[in-house]
C-alpha cells in the first residue's frame, strides 16, 4: 500500500512507487479511523518526548471559552434540527 497526502490539489506520495505501477490508473481512498497508521507509535513517542503542554497566560481560559461557544452553537443547531418539521 502506498500512502499519499492531498496538498493544495496535488497528490504528495509518502513513499516509493513500485515500478510495475508505471502507467497504471490508481484509486485514491481517504483513510478512516479504522485504518492502521504505520508510524503511529513513532509519532506518539515524539509527542511524548516534547514533554507536558504549557499554556501562555490566559490561553487556557480562551480555549475553554471557545469550546463552550462551539458547544452552544452545536446545541442550538441540534435544537433547530429537532424542532424543524420535514
N, C-alpha and C positions, 0 to 999 in steps of 0.2 A: 504494500500500500504506500502510496506517495501522499504526503501531506503538503498542502499549499495554503496560502493566505490571500484573500482578495484585498488589495490596497489600491485605492483611487481608480477603481475599474479595471485593474490588471491582476493577473494571477501571478503570485510570487511563490515558486516552488521551494519547499523547505528541505529538499534533498536531491540526490542524483536521479535522473530519469533513465530507466533501463533502455538500452539501445534498441531492443526489439519493439519498443513502443513508438519509435520514429515513424511519423506519417499516419498514425492511428488517431481516430477520434476518441476522446475520453469523456467520461461523465463526471462532473463535479457535484458532490453532495455535501451539505453542511454537516459538521459534527454535531452529535446530540449529547446530552449529559450521560447517556449510556455507553458512548464510545470511549475506549481507553485512551488516555493521554500518555504517550510513551515516556515522556520525560517528567511526569508529574512529581515523582519522588525527588528528582534533582531540583525542580522548581521550588518545592516545599522546603528543602534543605537550604536553598539560597535565601528564601524568605525568612526562615528561622534564624539564619546567620546575621540578618540585619539587626536583630535584637528587638526589644519592645518598641511599639509605636509611641512617638512623642507628639504632643499637640502644642501648637502655639497658643498664647493667651487668648481665651475666648473662642478658640476654634471648636472645641468640644461642644460648647453651648450652641454655636452656629449650626453645627451638624445636627444636633438634636432638634433645633427649631426647624430646620429644613426638612428633616424626616417627618416631624409632626405635621408640617404643612402638606407634604406629599400624602400622608395618611388621610388628612382631612379631604383633600381633593379626590382621592380614590374612593373614600367612603361616600362622598357626595355623588360621584359618578355612579356608584353601585345603587344608591338610593334612587337616582333618576332612572336607571335601567329597570329597577324593581317596580317603580311607580308608573312606568310607561305602559301603555296598552298596545298590543300588536295590531 
